[in-house]
């Protein structure tokens, strides 16, 4: 979770986060109202947006 907080605070790069790890974390914290779930969701959105930006550069 500390790595995710660092990502959100822009102290680490989205490329440093493994999407599969985020999926596994989401399985551990399945309650959408929990702080952990919301942190994971935000981190996943940041990582996926980063991948989309890179893909758009190559189109």
C-alpha positions, 0 to 999 in steps of 0.5 A: 500500500505504501508503494500505491501511496507513493504513486498517487503522490507522484513519488514513483512512476506508474511503470514501477507498478505491476498491474497484476499486483494491483489485481491481486490486491483488489481481490484481497480488498473486495469492499468498494467502500473501503479505503484500501479498495479506493486506493487500489482503484485510483492507483490502477487508473493512474497506471492504465492512463499511463499505458494509454498515453504511451499507446497514443504516442505510437499511433 
